[in-house]
Amino acid sequence: MKRKTLGMLNVRVEAERMVLSDGLQPFMFRSRKGTMFLQAQLTAPPGFKAAGVNVIPGDGICENVISRDGGKSWQRWHPKEWSKLQPYFEGAFTQLRDGTILMVEWIADVTKKTGKFEARLWESKDDLKTLRGPITATIDLPQAKAGGYDDGGRPYSGLTFHRTILELPRGDLLAAVYCWFKGDDTPCPYQPRMCKFRCVLLRSGDRGRHWRLASTIAADPRVGEEGFDEPVMIRLSKGNHAGRLICLMRTGSLGCPIYQATSDDEGVSWSKPRPLFFRGVDPDLIEMADGTLACSFGWRTERWTEAKPPELHGNYVIFSRDGGDTWTNLTRLPIEANANVACTTCYTTIREIAPRRLLVVYDIGRWGLPVRYVVSRVVKV
C-alpha cells in the first residue's frame, strides 16, 4: 500500500484488482444497497459491423459486469431484457428516492419533428435483478443542431447523456448533456469535421419521460480543443453551499483544463465556467458521506500513446473540503509495473463504498494494443 500525505487529507492507495479483461473506458453506478454496475468497451470480434451513425466509442461494442460484494468480485451480466439489443450508457444512471434505478442510454437521437429528440431509458425496481424498458423519453430542444461528427470523424447525431442524472428534493430530475446548438460551427482543431460542443441542463417533471431545456451550463468556442463536453454534476447536501449544483467539464483531449461551473438556483443560471489547475478528460465527481468532494480524471499528455509516455500521463484523484471552492491532494494512481503497458485512455469512475473508502476504476492500455483491461483500486481518505 502506498501512502501519500498532501495538504489536509491522508490519502492511501491500495493495489489494482482486475474488473474486466479487454475493457476500455468504464462507467459505473452504485445503488444504495451497494450493487455496482459497470460497462466498458470491448474489442469487436471478426466480422462485426458497427452502426453507420452514433457508433459506440471504440469498436462499437460493449460489455457489462456487476458486483454485489462491494467490488471484491465482478461477474459478466447479460440480463434477458437486453438479449436482442445491448444498450450503451455513458454513466447516466440515478436512483430515485423510492428506490427505482433509472438508466438513460447515451444518445437522444433526432426525430422527424424539428427540435424533438428521443432517448431510451430503462428502470429497475429490485436493485438490478430485473429491468423494464426500453421506455421512450422525449426531449424538446428546438435550439439544438441535429447532425455532425464525433472525434473520430464518424457521423454523429443528437444529444449525449453523459454521467449525470439527479433528483431534486421536490422530485424533478436534472440531466447534464452535451450537444450543439444552431450556430455552434467552430471546428475542433484535431478533428475539423467535429464542431466544438456546449453543455446544457435538461429538466424533467415526470421521472424522465419528457425533458426540456433548463439552461446552458457552458458554451464558448474559444475554450479548449472541444468547447465543453463530458459533464459530471452533483448537488451538494452538506456545508456552506448545500443545495448548490457543481458541474465539471472536459474541454479537450490533450492538456486542456477541466472547467467548473456552479448554480445556486437549481440550474436556472450558472456561474461563468472557470478553469481548474488540473487537466484531463472525462472527470467523475461524487460527494462523500462526510461532505468531502472526490473527483477522478485522467490526463493525456503529449505522446501518451508511446510505449513509455511521459510520467505525468495517467489517472488521478483530487479532493475538495469546501464545496468545490478549492481543490487539494492531487494524487496520481500509477499503473502497476506488472501491466507491461504504461498507457491508459484516461477514463475513470469513482464511488464511495464505505465511509472514507473509495473505489476508483480505470482502464489500462488503449485501442490497437493487445493488452487492455479495466481495474479497480481502493483509495482510503
C-alpha positions in Angstrom: 0.0 0.0 0.0 1.3 3.4 -0.9 0.7 6.3 1.5 0.5 9.9 0.2 0.1 12.8 2.6 -0.8 16.1 0.9 -2.4 19.1 2.4 -5.4 18.4 4.7 -6.0 14.7 3.8 -4.2 11.5 4.3 -4.7 9.5 1.0 -3.8 5.8 0.9 -3.9 3.9 -2.4 -4.2 0.2 -2.5 -3.3 -2.3 -5.2 -5.0 -2.8 -8.5 -7.6 -5.5 -8.9 -8.9 -6.9 -12.2 -12.5 -6.0 -13.1 -12.9 -6.7 -16.9 -10.4 -8.1 -19.4 -10.2 -6.4 -22.7 -12.3 -3.4 -21.4 -11.7 0.3 -22.0 -13.4 3.5 -20.8 -15.5 2.3 -17.9 -18.7 3.9 -16.5 -20.0 2.8 -13.1 -23.2 3.0 -11.0 -23.6 2.1 -7.3 -27.0 1.6 -5.7 -27.9 2.4 -2.1 -27.8 -1.3 -1.3 -24.2 -1.4 -2.7 -24.9 -3.2 -6.0 -22.4 -1.9 -8.7 -23.0 -2.0 -12.4 -20.1 -1.3 -14.8 -20.0 -1.0 -18.5 -16.9 -0.7 -20.8 -15.9 -1.0 -24.5 -14.6 -4.3 -25.9 -12.6 -5.3 -28.9 -15.0 -6.1 -31.8 -15.0 -9.7 -32.9 -14.0 -10.6 -36.5 -16.8 -9.7 -39.0 -18.5 -7.3 -36.6 -20.1 -4.4 -38.4 -20.6 -1.2 -36.4 -23.5 1.1 -36.9 -23.4 3.7 -39.6 -24.1 6.6 -37.2 -23.6 7.1 -33.5 -21.1 4.4 -33.2 -20.4 3.2 -29.7 -17.0 4.7 -28.9 -14.1 2.4 -29.7 -15.0 -0.6 -31.9 -18.8 -0.2 -31.5 -19.3 -3.0 -28.9 -19.5 -3.1 -25.1 -19.8 -5.5 -22.1 -21.5 -5.3 -18.7 -20.3 -6.6 -15.3 -22.0 -6.4 -11.9 -20.8 -6.7 -8.3 -22.9 -7.4 -5.2 -20.0 -7.6 -2.8 -18.5 -4.1 -2.8 -16.3 -4.6 -5.8 -14.4 -7.6 -4.5 -15.6 -9.7 -7.4 -17.3 -9.0 -10.7 -19.5 -11.2 -12.9 -20.4 -10.6 -16.5 -24.0 -9.6 -16.7 -26.4 -10.2 -19.6 -30.0 -9.5 -18.5 -32.6 -11.1 -20.6 -34.2 -7.7 -21.3 -31.0 -6.9 -23.3 -30.7 -10.1 -25.2 -31.8 -8.7 -28.5 -30.1 -5.3 -28.4 -27.4 -4.3 -25.9 -27.8 -0.7 -24.8 -24.8 1.6 -24.3 -24.6 4.1 -21.4 -22.1 6.8 -20.6 -22.9 6.8 -16.9 -26.4 8.5 -17.0 -27.7 6.5 -14.0 -29.5 7.5 -10.8 -31.6 6.0 -8.0 -34.8 7.8 -7.1 -36.0 8.2 -3.5 -38.5 5.4 -4.0 -35.6 3.0 -4.9 -36.2 2.9 -8.6 -33.0 2.8 -10.6 -33.2 4.9 -13.8 -30.7 4.4 -16.7 -30.7 6.6 -19.8 -28.8 5.4 -23.0 -26.1 7.7 -24.2 -27.8 9.1 -27.4 -31.0 11.0 -27.7 -31.4 10.8 -31.4 -33.2 13.1 -33.9 -36.8 12.5 -34.9 -38.8 13.6 -37.9 -40.1 16.6 -35.9 -37.7 19.5 -35.8 -36.4 20.2 -32.4 -37.6 16.9 -30.9 -35.3 14.1 -29.9 -35.9 10.7 -28.4 -33.8 8.7 -25.9 -34.3 5.2 -24.4 -34.4 4.7 -20.7 -34.6 1.6 -18.5 -35.9 1.1 -15.0 -35.3 -1.4 -12.2 -37.3 -1.6 -9.0 -35.5 -4.5 -7.5 -31.8 -3.4 -7.3 -30.9 -4.6 -10.9 -32.4 -8.1 -10.6 -34.9 -7.3 -13.4 -35.3 -4.4 -15.9 -38.2 -2.7 -17.6 -37.7 -1.0 -21.0 -36.8 0.4 -23.3 -39.1 3.3 -22.4 -39.1 6.2 -24.9 -38.2 9.6 -23.5 -38.8 12.7 -25.5 -36.6 15.9 -25.4 -37.9 19.3 -26.7 -34.8 21.2 -27.7 -35.5 23.4 -30.8 -32.2 25.2 -30.4 -30.2 22.0 -31.0 -28.4 21.1 -34.2 -29.3 17.6 -35.2 -26.2 16.3 -37.1 -22.5 16.4 -37.0 -19.4 14.2 -36.5 -17.7 12.6 -33.5 -14.0 12.9 -32.6 -13.2 10.0 -35.0 -14.9 11.9 -37.9 -17.8 9.4 -37.9 -21.4 10.6 -38.4 -23.0 11.5 -35.0 -26.4 13.0 -34.3 -28.5 14.1 -31.4 -27.6 14.8 -27.8 -25.3 12.9 -25.5 -26.5 12.0 -22.0 -23.2 11.8 -20.1 -22.6 10.9 -16.4 -25.3 12.8 -14.6 -29.0 12.4 -13.7 -30.0 13.6 -10.3 -33.3 14.0 -8.4 -34.2 17.4 -6.8 -35.9 17.5 -3.4 -39.3 18.0 -4.9 -38.9 15.2 -7.4 -37.9 16.8 -10.7 -34.9 15.3 -12.5 -31.9 17.2 -13.9 -29.6 15.8 -16.6 -26.3 17.3 -17.8 -25.8 16.6 -21.6 -23.6 17.9 -24.3 -24.6 18.8 -27.8 -24.5 21.5 -30.5 -26.9 24.4 -30.9 -27.6 26.0 -34.2 -24.6 28.2 -34.9 -22.1 26.1 -33.0 -19.9 25.7 -36.0 -16.4 26.2 -34.7 -14.3 23.2 -35.8 -12.2 21.2 -33.4 -8.5 21.7 -34.3 -7.6 18.0 -34.1 -10.8 16.8 -35.9 -12.1 19.6 -38.2 -15.2 17.5 -39.1 -16.3 17.8 -35.4 -17.6 21.1 -34.1 -17.0 22.4 -30.6 -19.7 21.4 -28.1 -21.7 23.0 -25.3 -23.0 21.6 -22.1 -26.7 22.2 -21.3 -29.0 21.2 -18.5 -32.3 19.4 -19.1 -35.2 19.1 -16.6 -37.9 16.5 -16.3 -41.1 16.6 -14.1 -42.3 13.1 -15.0 -39.5 10.7 -14.0 -37.5 11.2 -17.2 -40.3 10.6 -19.8 -40.1 14.1 -21.1 -37.3 16.6 -20.9 -37.0 20.3 -21.7 -34.1 22.9 -21.7 -33.4 24.4 -18.2 -30.3 26.3 -19.1 -26.9 26.3 -20.9 -24.2 25.4 -18.4 -21.3 26.5 -20.5 -20.7 27.5 -24.1 -17.6 29.3 -25.6 -16.0 28.3 -28.9 -12.7 30.0 -27.7 -12.3 27.4 -24.9 -10.1 24.4 -25.4 -10.0 22.0 -28.3 -13.6 20.8 -28.0 -15.5 23.5 -26.2 -17.4 22.0 -23.3 -18.3 18.3 -23.2 -18.3 15.2 -20.9 -20.0 16.9 -18.0 -20.5 15.5 -14.5 -22.7 17.2 -12.0 -23.6 16.8 -8.3 -25.9 18.6 -5.8 -24.2 19.4 -2.5 -26.1 18.1 0.6 -23.7 19.5 3.2 -21.7 22.5 4.1 -22.0 26.2 3.4 -23.0 25.6 -0.2 -25.7 23.0 0.5 -28.1 22.9 -2.5 -25.5 24.1 -4.9 -25.0 22.3 -8.2 -21.4 21.8 -9.3 -20.6 20.8 -12.8 -17.1 19.7 -14.0 -16.4 19.5 -17.8 -13.8 18.3 -20.2 -12.6 20.9 -22.8 -10.1 18.9 -24.9 -8.2 15.7 -25.4 -4.6 16.9 -24.7 -3.5 19.2 -22.0 -6.8 21.2 -21.7 -8.0 22.2 -18.2 -11.1 20.8 -16.6 -13.6 23.6 -16.1 -16.1 24.1 -13.2 -19.4 26.0 -13.1 -21.9 26.3 -10.3 -25.6 27.1 -9.8 -27.4 28.1 -6.6 -30.9 28.2 -8.2 -31.4 24.6 -9.3 -29.7 25.2 -12.6 -31.7 28.3 -13.8 -28.4 30.2 -14.0 -24.8 29.3 -13.8 -21.5 31.0 -12.8 -19.0 31.8 -15.5 -17.1 28.5 -16.0 -13.6 28.7 -14.6 -10.6 26.6 -15.5 -9.2 24.5 -12.7 -5.5 23.9 -12.2 -5.7 20.2 -13.2 -6.1 19.0 -16.8 -7.7 15.9 -18.3 -10.6 14.1 -19.8 -13.9 12.7 -18.6 -14.0 13.8 -14.9 -16.2 11.9 -12.4 -17.3 13.6 -9.2 -19.0 12.5 -6.0 -19.9 13.9 -2.6 -18.7 11.6 0.1 -20.7 10.9 3.3 -18.8 13.5 5.3 -19.2 16.2 2.6 -15.8 15.9 1.0 -15.9 16.1 -2.8 -13.8 13.5 -4.6 -13.0 13.8 -8.3 -11.3 11.2 -10.6 -10.0 12.1 -14.0 -7.2 11.2 -16.4 -4.5 13.3 -18.1 -3.5 12.6 -21.6 -0.1 14.2 -22.0 1.6 14.7 -25.3 3.0 11.4 -26.7 0.6 9.4 -24.4 0.3 6.7 -27.0 4.0 5.9 -27.0 5.5 2.8 -25.3 6.8 5.0 -22.5 4.6 8.0 -22.2 5.6 11.0 -20.0 5.4 10.3 -16.3 2.5 12.7 -15.7 0.3 10.8 -18.1 -2.3 8.7 -16.2 -5.2 8.7 -13.8 -5.7 10.9 -10.7 -7.9 11.7 -7.8 -8.3 15.1 -6.2 -10.4 16.4 -3.3 -12.3 19.5 -2.0 -13.2 20.1 1.6 -15.0 23.4 1.0 -17.7 22.5 -1.6 -15.5 23.0 -4.6 -14.1 26.4 -3.8 -10.6 24.9 -3.7 -9.1 21.5 -4.7 -6.3 19.7 -2.9 -4.5 16.4 -2.5 -3.9 15.7 -6.2 -2.9 12.0 -6.1 -1.7 10.0 -9.1 -2.7 6.4 -9.5 0.3 4.9 -11.3 -0.2 1.8 -13.4 1.5 -1.1 -11.7 4.6 -2.5 -13.3 3.2 -5.9 -14.0 0.8 -4.5 -16.5 3.6 -4.5 -19.2 1.9 -1.4 -20.7 2.3 2.2 -19.5 -0.7 3.9 -21.0 -4.4 4.4 -20.3 -7.2 6.1 -22.2 -7.6 8.2 -19.0 -11.3 7.4 -18.5 -12.1 6.8 -14.8 -15.1 6.4 -12.5 -15.3 6.7 -8.7 -17.8 5.7 -5.9 -17.7 5.6 -2.1 -18.2 2.0 -1.0 -17.9 2.7 2.8 -17.2 5.9 4.8 -13.9 7.4 3.5 -13.3 4.4 1.4 -13.4 5.0 -2.4 -13.4 2.6 -5.3 -11.7 4.1 -8.4 -12.0 2.2 -11.7 -9.9 2.9 -14.8 -8.5 1.2 -17.9 -5.0 0.1 -18.8 -4.0 0.0 -22.5 -5.7 1.7 -25.4 -7.2 0.9 -28.8 -4.9 -1.2 -31.0 -2.9 -2.7 -28.2 -3.1 -6.4 -27.3 -3.0 -5.5 -23.6 -6.2 -3.7 -22.4 -8.3 -4.3 -19.4 -10.2 -2.5 -16.6 -9.0 -2.4 -13.0 -10.3 -1.1 -9.7 -8.3 0.4 -6.8 -9.4 1.2 -3.3 -8.4 4.7 -2.1 -8.8 5.4 1.6 -9.1 9.0 2.7 
